[in-house]
Amino acid sequence: MRNRQDSIFMDSDRFTYESVAIQREMDQLIVEINKHSLSPVKMTDWLNQSSELRKRVSQLTSLIAVLRSTNDSQSYEIYGSACKQSFNHLLYLLQTKVAAAEESTFRDLLKHEGTRHYAYILQRWHDQRVLHQREQELIKDLSSDGLDAWGNFYQKVVARMKFCVNDQEFSYAQALSFRSSSDAHLRKRSFYALEEGWREQEDIIAQIYNRITGYSIKKNNQTGYSTRLEESLDQNRIKRETIEAMWQAVDSYIPLFRDYLNEKADLLGKERLPYYDFWAPLSTSKRNYTYSEGVSFVLRHFGRANSSLKTFAELAVKESWIDEQDREEKRSYAFCAGFPMTNESRISMTYKGTMSDVLVLAHELGHAFHNHQLSGVEGLNQMYPLTLAETSSTFAELSVLEGAMDEAHSEEEQLYLLDEKLKRSVMNFMNIRSRFLFEHSFEKERRAGVVSVERTNVLMKEAWERSYQGSVVDPPAQFWTGIPHFYLPHAPYYNYPYTFGYLFALSLMAKRREKGESFEDDYELLLRNSGCMSVEDIAHTYLHEDITEPGFWIKGLELCASDVRKFIALSTTQKEVYK
């Protein structure tokens, strides 16, 4: 980041000292847990210590994420990984204690004043299957040189890749950013440069993905999960029927979004839409925003959506928590890292001034606002699921986009902004759907053995065709190679949380329009409680909705369908402008 010598930075010596100190405290707590029988008083002490340790471990792992974004994390990785594994082992011991408790003892735990704030996590531990200690320790010991190692290897492979566009070499992040350029030739050249680069690395990346998936399958055979999806649903505290209801609703609306893609192709003077034109901005003005202009744009529309969100974002900008610079060594994707010990966040992105970049900035600030709302919450209750993480970020992003749409003065501007919003709908309903289907198909075949590169490409193509239904020409054959979420070792199916977050955020925005400023308190409470309730309970408490039924999801989809209809109506008057 720009300002390394700030409140979050540690040199390698200080980092080592802190990680060793945390490790020592965890070891002492583990001895204590093994030594004593379970009681409400003891459990209160153990949970409080674990909560504090969780914050300290998160502080270290977030710093690694920030340094990794600039390829400067190697000397930190080993100690950070060891701390994370030890903390997971600590949680396992606590879970073991709770799961083995007599019903009367467990009821006493739930009623005790000291453990009241941990009731949800205690109930989860009580209900979950517990591994034998020997199995748990074996999985922990093998992870650093197995699952985690493969994930780190993928990141190093991508970090070293170069893509040649217009006789100049670019990193993945830089080459990918050209996809939303107003220059059609640049979009096309960068697309094929990316294709060529991924094709050269597909053998290595196929090996990585085979190993991550294969390792996870074998691990789940021991932990009791029948599939990686079951593991993901448990991690994200969400019921299978909720996801099935969501996809059932989404699939029924895909033909409408196919109409949008076909209409955009027609606007651009093409029979069908080439993939490299999907992100093409529909604006003849070729408007770009300087970073300062982009920040002002975001802050203005945050102020209309949530005053606390605007105030927080102003702080993040003032304190230089955002690294927006375009540098070769930066990672390909934007991210936000939370630092719970100092109540701060850091955002990394490559900002080039497009509307898409402005919206990414808003998205990541939404993540940071979520982190901010958790200040003062127990560390164990800050472990919110990915579905709700993507809800906060998407709420912020859509607040900016819809605010801009409300202020649009011309039909051309309205069409441009509708296109920006609908691109996000397509990403969540078609692109993310293809990733979900691909991951499901790949795991199924991986159970029978290693999946070849050729077969992996076929599985990706089949998932793509089912999701896009022929509406996009020449989709990337090696699409699976460049999606970093597939290579996160401990986050299987990191795809549906985006679709969930998008539709859930739309429901929150509808609720905000209904209740006005009074909704701000409810929204902030939702974020604050996101780590200590199930997703279904969150929806019931703050939206009074049953999200296990398709009807809930159809409400959000109908809002998006209305955007498609507006887009098609407006495009009829604008076609001569674009062709």
Summary of the structure (lengths in Angstrom):
residues: 579
radius of gyration: 23.8
end to end distance: 42.2
largest distance: 77.9
contacts: 1934
relative contact order: 0.12
helix: 72%
strand: 4%
